[in-house]
Amino acid sequence: MRIGLLTDGGCQDASGGSAGWCDRLVRGLAQHEFDVYAGHTVCAEGASGADGAGSSAGPGAPCSSLPWSPSGLPPQVRTVRTAPAGPADRDGGAALGRRGRRRFLEHFTDLVTAVRGAGAVDSAVDPAGSAGSADAAGAARFAEGLYGLAELAHEHGGLAAALRSEPAVRTVESVCRAPGAQRRVHTAAVTDYLAFAGELERALRPLSFDWYGDEALGSVDLCHAVSGGTTALPGLLAKRFFGIPLLVTEYGVDLRAHYLAAGRFSAHSGGHSAGHCGGAGTPAAAGTRGGHGAPAGPLAPGASVPPGSSLPPLSAPVRALLAAFRRALAAEVYAQAALITPGDARIRRWQQKCGADPAKLRTVHPGVDADRYAAVGEAADPGDPYTLVWVGRAEPGKDLVGLLHAFAEVHQREPRARLRLFARPAAGEEEACYLAHCRSLAAHLFAAGDLDVHPEAAAPVSFEPLGSDGGRTTAEACASGAVTVSASSVEGFPHTLVEAMLCGRATVSTDAGAVVEVIGGTGLVVPPRSPRALADACLALLGDPARAARLGAAARSRALELFTAERNTAAFRALYLEVISRSPVHRDAVGAYGEPLPFARPAEALVPVGWGSSAPQAVGGPLPSPLTGGAGGAGGAAGSSGAAGGRPWAGQERTERLWPGTVADGAMWSGSAPDGSPRPGAVVAASAWPGSAPDGSAWHGPLGVRVKGART
């Protein structure tokens, strides 16, 4: 089949921290063809890291859209389309006439009205209701406005200019000032209306893409969106315009990431960055603007964030409106998707609270290439029994400060213990500041001189690089110790712990994100932000190498069973077939000049039968058999008609080879030779009276049929 792979090309890619996820998926499903549609997103520093995905780009930098170089495309990738970096209508876009402007304002008003009245932020903490589920009227109005704008953009070549126009901003202002809006929206100022209109224009840019045609998304059999939100928006339009089924994969909830990112830029956000990197020009200092009606530094509608610059902070009314929009969009995506594949139970709960039907959910864990860790996992060397290893990105969510305080207690009770921290290169100023703070804290706690890359030194704590630029690989880092530790306070899917499990190492981790779901019973899990509990768990394994070895072996077996790339690819292979079997795309065949082709669809396609069943469905009770004295018949051995249970076939035609039998008067079936032996080629076309096989056993066949090809 032909798959339209919708990627956002950014920090929230479905890789969940592994940049090769899309590449492995495409290469592992070589029997299918792929058309890649990559949208452009802008990395907000720390937004993805808060969700556990980690970003390698700087703040405000456009993310790379593809995991392949132009010369390294897999052969099954037919085409690659990327979205324009800025607002651009197709072919310049046609100017809307009076009727077009009236339609635009009607649909735009419906969309904004549904957004401004949805209490997304307030209902997120409402225990009586489900987070993200708006009332039916609001959801219907949002869908009507969204698809109305999509149809208008399809007709006129795009709506970028209309969404950036002054009437659009005035519509936002008038709708938000009308009764029924959220409380936070009532305090919005003109700058807030400009900021929201600009963010809404950027979110709706997929409406103006040139991806919707018979030679683009209209020609695929299935759309697979590797993230929710605006990444799945082209899939919604493909379903609307062409009936293409949509499969949505989320390894990081788009709505949750938006909440976390908005909280980081809010006026009341605190955290480690303010304490560790409190200088001017840092994200913590830059994100303190914007309050109720305060200037928020918005981007003008249609403006793009230049590379290397940070995103401007948003005020509370703008954040509330954007949260409501993303929430309504997520609910619409979940409603229209044929199947939804969360990466873990935590994401599954978010999707259900946002309105996803539980019957559509199929949990598919992210996969890790197990071959890269086979040498360490199968080696006899268990690693240094007194060395704790930490691997990851140095960011506040990983709580290295708490880990250092926990290890101080470990080292006090076990002087032979060592902690080796393998950190990936800092992705931005915040991570660099946090890593510097952790270095200074370690020097203060242990005072052992140089804490740089000196594994052979006597210092109890060492900071070492991780990565291809002269650093260790993850397998080499995990091999250096017997226990891998994680102290995260905020976590998504713990890829680092899966890699440690594949290396056969015991783990000590905090209960954050999907850690408990991944670890199972193969490691020790303690509450987050509890250095004493973390220290006790580490000491329990450091003092018992045999237990650590047993847990490491069990962890490797669990990871090989559940979290490999092969298992992930096999799951999506089955899901593709399931979606196509439930929602096939019906296209009318046309000739070379666009004329319809008669009899292009076979007649079998119109037969309402269950192709997946191995036998026809039997209904009703047994019919009387006048020939052999069945139910209601007279005498003889009853040869029941229909299925093996004695019930007749429910009007289904079958083709079977018939054993010769006798009727009630002793005459032979015409399908047998004169001597009574079976004649090859006697075939039942529809149904037959029950007879008997040559060995005397009853033949269970359908009723009332003729024999083809019987000759005397």
N, C-alpha and C positions, 0 to 999 in steps of 0.2 A: 504494500500500500504506500501511498504518498503522504508524508507527515509534514505539516507546517510547524516548525519549532520556533516558538515565540520566546525570545530572550530579552532581558533588559540590559544585558551587557554590563552590569554594575556590581556593586557590593552585595546586593541581595540576590545574586544569582543562585540558582538551585543547587549549586555545588555545595552550599553550606560550609564554605571554607576551603573546598577543593576545587581549584581552577579547572581541573580536567574532567569534571562531571559530564558536561555536554559532549566532550570529545569521546569519552568512554561509552556514553549512551549511543552515540551515532555509530561508532565503530563496532560496538557489540551487536547492533541490529542491522547488519549488512544486507539482510534480505529486503529491507524497506528503503525507500527513497526519501530524502529530507530536503526541504526548502527552509533555510534559516532566515528568520526575520528578526533583526537585532535593533532594538531601540536604544537611544542614548539617554543615560541618566547622569546626574551630577552627584559625586560623592560628598556627603556631609561628614566631616571628620568625626569619627567616633560613633556614627549612627549604626553602622553594621557591627562594629565591635561590641556594642552594647547587647546585641542579640547573639553574640557568639560567633559571628561569621568572620569578622576581621577584614580590614580593607588594606590594600596595598597602595592605594592612590592617595595623594595629598588632598587637603580640603578644597572643595570646589573644582577638582580636576575631573574632566570627563573620563569615564571608565572605558576600558577596552571592551568592545562589544563581542569579540570572537575569541575562542580559545585556539584558533589556528592562524597560521600565517597564510598569505595568499597562495603560496606554493605547497602548503601542507594540508590542503583540504582532502578529507576522505573521499573516495570515489563515489560513495552513495549520496553525497551532498550535491544536489543539482544546481541550486542557485543560492546566492547569499544577497540579501537586501538589508541595507542599513538606513536608519531614519536620518533625516537632516539634523544638523546640530542645533539649528535655530528654527523659528517659525517660518514656514514656507508653504504656500498654497501650491497645488499642482498646476503647472503651466501658468503661474502667476495668479491663478484664481479669477473667476469671473465676478464682476461687481454685482452685488445683490440689487435687484430692482425693488420697486415698492412692495410688491407681493412677497419677494424673498426676505426683505427686511422685516415685514410683519410676521412671517413664519418664524424667522430667527428669534425675534423678541418673544413670541409666544412660547416656543420651546425652551429658550433660555430662562424665561420667567418660571416655567414649570420646574426646571432643574434647580434653580436657586431657591425657590419656595420650598421644595422638598428638603433641601439641605439646611436652610436656616431654621426650620421648625423641628428638625430631628435633634433631640437632646443626646447626642452621641457621647459627649464628655460626662454628662451627669448620669446617664443610664449605665455607663461602664461600671459604676459602683453601686448600682441599684440592685439589692438582692432579690427584689420581687420580680424583675424582668430579666430577659436574656440580653447580654451586651451585643449591640449591633443590630437587633431586630426592630425595625421601625414598623409602624402600623401599616396595614395593607394599602390604605389610601396614599400615604406618603411614598411607599415603595413603588406603587403603580405610577404616581406622578413623576417620580425620578426616572423610571424607565421610559415613560412617554417623552419626557424632555430629552433624555440622552439619545434615544433612537431617532427622535425627530431631528435633532441636530446632526446626527450621523447621515440620515437620508439627505438632508439639505447640503451637507458637505460633499456627499457623493454626486449630487446633481450639479453643483457649482464649482467643483474642483478644490474645495477647502473652505475653512471658516476662520483661518488665522487672523485675517484682517477684521472680520466682524467681532471676534472675541476680544480684539485689542481696541475696539472702537469706544468712543465716549458713550453712546447709548447703552453698551453693555455695562459700563461702570455705573451709569445712572440707574439701570435696572437693579443692580446689586444694592445700591443705596436705598432705593424705594422699597424693595422687598424686605430688606433687613430692618427698616424703620417701621414696617407695618406690624400690627398686632399679631402675636403668635410666634414671634422669634424667641430664640434662647435669651436667657437673662444676660449672658456675657455679650451677646451680639448687640444689645441695646446701647452699650457703652462705646460702640465703634465710632471712629472718626473718619474723615475723608481719606486720610492716609491708609487706614485699614481697608476701606473699600478698594482702593487702588491695589493694595497688596494682595487681597483675595482675588481680585479680577486677574492679576498677573499670574498667581499660582494656578488658578482655574484654567487659564489659557494654556499654560505649560502641561497641565494634566490631560487636557483634551486635544493635544496635538496629534495623537494617533488618528483622530477623525479625519485629518487632512492628508494622511499618507496616501501614496499611490499603490497600496497593497491590496486593494479590493477590486478585483477584476477576474475574468475567466482565465487569464494566464497567470494569476498570482494566487491569493488565498482561495479564490473560487475553484481552483483546480485540484486542491488537496483533498484527501479523504478524512483527515483528522488534524485538528489544531492541538498542539501540546504547548501550553504556557508553563514556563519553568518558574513562575512566580505569580502572585496574585496582583490585585490592584491594576494600575495602568498598563502593566506588562500584558495582562490578559484582555485588555480592552479590544485589540484587533481581533482576538478570538470571539468576543461577543458580537462584533460586527460581521464576522464571517458566518457565524451561526444565523444572524438576523438576515443577511442578504442571500446566503447560499445554502443554509441548512447544514453547515459543517459541524459535526460534534466537537465538543471542547473538553479536553483533559487538562486539569490544573494541578500542578505540583508545587507544594510550598514546603521548603525546608527552613524557612524563616518567615514568620507572619508579617506581611507588609503593613498591616494596620498596627501591630505591636511596635514594629520598628519606627513607624511614624510617631506614635505616642512617646517613645523613648527619645527620639530625636527632638521632638517639640519640647519635651521636658528639659533637655540639655540647654536649649536656647531660650528657655523661659526666663522671666525676670526673677523668679524665686528659686531657680535651680542652684544647687550647691554641689557637693561631691568633692572628690579628690583633686580635681583640676584647680579649683579655686584655692585650695590650700597649698598645693605643690607648685603650681605655675601661676601665681597670682599677678604676674607682671602685666603691664599694659600691652595691648595688642594680642594677648592670648585669647583662645576661645572663651575662657571663663570670663575674662574682662569684657570681651566684645559682646557676650550674650546677656548682659545685664540691662539692656535697653528694652523698652517696650512694656507698657503697662496698660491700664485701662485708659485708652485715648492717648497714650504717650507716643511720641514718634518712634516708629519701629524700623526705619530705614528700609522701606519696601523697594523691591525692584519694580520698574514700570512694566505694564503688561507687554509681553512680547520680548522683554529683555532676557539675555542669557548671562549666566554667571561666567566671567572670564576665567581661564585656567589659572590656578594658583591662588585664587582669592577665596575667602571664606563666605559662606552663605550668610545673609543678613538675618538678624533675629526677627521674630514675628511676635506681634502683640497677642494678648489673650483672646480677643474676638476673632482674629484671623486664625489662630490655632483651633478654636472651637469650630469654626466653619469648615476648615480643611479636614478636621477629624470627622465631622459629620459627612462630608463628601466622600472621603475614603471609606467610611463605614457603609454608606449606601452603595458605593461601587462594589465593595467586597460582597455585600449581600446579593447584589444582582449577578455577580460572577458565580457565586456558589449556587444560585438558583438556576442558572442557565447551563452550568457545567454538567456533562454526562457523568463524569467521575472526578473525584478530588482525592489526591494522594498526599496526606500529611507525612512529615518525616518522623514524628514521634507523637506520643500521647498528649504532650503539652500543646503542640500545635493543633492536634485534633480537638482538644477542648476549646481552644480559641475559635476554631472554625464553627463548631457547633453553637457557641454563644453568638456568633455573627450570623446565624441563620442557616448554616449548612445542614442538609438532610443527612442524618447518620447513615441512611442506606446507600448514599453515594460515596462514603469515605472508605478508602483503602490505605492503610498505613504501610508505607514503603520506606524502610530505613535507608539513609545514605550509605553508599558503598565505598569501601577503601580497597585499594589494590593490595591484596595480601602478599603478592609475590615480592614486593619490596621489603617485607619484614620476615620472610621465610627463613633466611639465613640466621638471623638472631633468634627467632622463635624456636627453631629446631636445634639450636646449638646446645651443647652440654654445659656451657659456662652460664651460671645463674647471675653473674654480675657481683659487684662488691656488696656484701650483705649489710654494710654500715653506711651506704651511700643512698641518699634520697635524690631523686631527679625530678625537676620541674621543666616542662617544655611548653612554649606558647609565646604569645605576644604580650609584651609588658604594657598593660593598660589597667586603669583602675578597677574594671570589672573582675580582673583576675585576682585581686586582693593579695598582691605580693607582700604588702605591709603586714597583713595578718599572718601570712606564711612565715615571714622572718621572725615575728614574735613567737610563733609556735615552735620554730626550730631553735630559738634561744633556750626554751625550756627543754627541748630534746637534747641539745648539746650539753646542757648543765647536768642532766641525768645520765647521759651516755656520751662521754668525751670523745669516743672514736667516731661518732656520727659526723657525716658531711652532707652538705646540701649543694648541689650543682644546678644552677639555673641557666637553661639554654633559651635565650630570647631571640626572636626574629627581629630583623632590622626595624627600627621605629618608622611607622608610617606617617607621622606628623609631629608637630611640636609638642602636643600634649603627651604622646607616648615617650618622647625623648625626655621631657621634664619628669615624668613619673619614674622612668628608669633611673635617672640621675638621683631622684629622691630615694629610691630603694637602695642604690649603691651607698649613699651617705648614711642611711639608716643601718645597713649591714656593717659598715665601718664603725659606727658608733656602738652597736650591740656587741660586736666580736673583737674589734680593735686588733686585727691580726695583720695589719699592714696592707699590702697591695691586694685588692680584690678583683683584679682584672683576670685575663685568661691565663691562669697558671694552675692547671689541674694537679700538677705534682706538688704544689706548694702546701704548706701546713695550714693554710687558712681554712676554717670550717665552711665558709661560703665562697663560692666562685661564680662569677657572671661570665658566660661564654656565648659566642655568637652561634646562631643557627641559620642555616641557609646555604645556598650555593656559592656565595661570595666568601670563600675561605672558612666557612663554618661547618659544623657537623650536620649530618642528616638526622632525621628524627629517630631512625633505627639505631644509629650509632650513639645518640644521646641516651636512649632508653637502655641500651646495652651496658652503659657504664655503671648502672646501679641495679639493685635488686627490687627496689620499690619506686614507683612513680606516684607523685603526689600532685593534687590539684586543690586549690583553695578558693575557687571562683565564688563570688557572691552573685554574679549574673552570668548565666551560661545558656547557650542554645543547645545544639547537638554536640557533645564532647568528642570531636574527632581525635584530639590528642590522646584521650583515654582509650579510644578504640585502637589507635596505633600502638599504645603501650600494651594493650591486651594481645594484639597480634604478635608482639615481641615476647610474649610469655612472661610478663612482669605483673606482680601484684600491685594493686592500686589502693591509695588512700585519697578520698575525694570528699568534697562537700556536697550536700544535697541541693543542687541548683540545676534548673533546666531539666534535661532528660538524663541526668547522671544515673539516677536509680534505675531507670528503664534500661540503660545500656549496661551497667555493671551487674545487675541482678544480684546473685549471691557470690560473685567471684572476687569481691573486694570489700574494703571497709568504707562506710559512708558515715559522715558526721554532719552535724548542723553547720550551716554557713556562719561566718563571723564568730567562730568560737575557737580561738587559738589553743585553749587548754584541751578541748576534745580532740582537735587535730593532732596535738602533740602526743596524747595518750595513744591514739590509733597508730601513729608512726612508731612509737616505742614498742607497741605490741608486735609489730612485724619485724622490727630491727632485732628484737631479742629472740625471735623464733624463725630462723631461716627455713626450716622444714615447712612451716605453715605458709610462709611466703612463696615457697616453690610450689606447693599444692595449689594455692590460689592462682598463681601465674599460669599453671597448666590448665586449670579450669577456665580461666579468662581467655586463653588462646582458643580453646575449643568453642567457647560461646561466640567469640568474634568470628571465627571461621564459619560458624553455622548461620549467623544472623547479619553480619555487617560487611560482607565482601562485595566487591564490584560486580562479580558474576551473578550473585543473588539479586542485586539491584536491577541489573539488565534483564535478567529472566523475568522479574516481576513486571517490568514495563512491557516486555514482549507479550505476556499474557493479558495485560490491561489493554493494550492496543487492540488485540483481537476481541476482547470483551466489549469495548466501546463500539467497534465496527459492527459486531453481531447485533448489538442492541439498536444502534442508530446509524444504519447505512445511508450513504448519500445517494439520492436518486437524481440522476441527470438525464435530461431528454437528449437523445442522440440526434445530431444534425449532420447534414452532408457538407460537401466542400463549399457550397454557397449559402450555408446557413439554413437550408430547408430541412424540415423534420424527416427522419427516416422511418418509414412504416415498418412494423414488426422488428424494431431494433431491440426491444426488450423481450426476452423469451417468455413464453407463457408460464413456465414454472415459477417465475418471479411473482406471479399473481396468486399462486396457490397458498391459502392460509393454513399452512401446516407448521408444526414445530420441528425444524430441521435438527435441533439438538437432541431430540429424543431417539432412543434406540428402537422403540417399538411403538406402534400406534396405540392411542389411548382407548381403552376398553370402557364402554359405558353400558349401563343397563344390565339386565339379567340374561340368562341363556334362553335362546329361542328354541322352539320345539324342533326336533329332528325327525321328519316323517320317514326317512329312509332307514335309520339305524335305531330308532326307538330312543332318541335322546330325551331331553326334558320335554315331556308332553307327548313323546312318540310311543310307538307300540313295539315292544319286544326288542331283542337283539342287544348286542353290546353297544352301549351309547358312545358314539364318537362325537364329543361335544364340539360345537361350532365356535369359532373365534379364537381368543387367546387361550393360553394354557390354563387359565382359571375357569374356562367354560363360558366366558362372556363373548358375544359376537364383536367383530371389528366394527368400529363406529363409522361406517360408510366410507372406508378408505380402500382405494384400489391397490392391489399388490400384484407382483409378478413372482410366482413360485413354481418350482418344478414339482409335478404331481406324481405321487405314488399311485399305481393303478389299484382300483378297489372294485367292489361290486355294489350294485344298487340292490333294492329290496327284493326284486324278482330274480336276482342271480345273474342278470345280464352284465357283461364286462363294460368297463369304461372304454370309450373309443380311443383313449390314449394308451392302450396296452396292445401287445401283439396277440395274435390268435391263441398262442400257447399260454397266455397269461403272464409272460415275462414283461417287465417294463420297457416301454418304447422310448428311447432317448428323443428329446425334442418335444415331448408333450408338455406344454407350458400353460399354466393358468394365467389368464389375462386379468380377471377381476376377482371373483370368488368361486368356490366350488362346494358342492355337497360333501360333507365329511365321509370319508371312506376308510379303508384299512390298508396298511402297508403290507408287502408280501410276507413279512414275519408275523402278521396278525395284529400288530399294534395299531391303535387308533390313530388316524391322521387328523390333526387339528388344523383345519383350514377355514377360510371364509366361505360364505354361503353363496350358492346359485350362480354357477359360472360355466363358461364353455371352454373347450380345450382347443388350443391353436395347433395347427400343423399335424393333426392326427390323420393318418391314412390307413386304409384297409389293405 
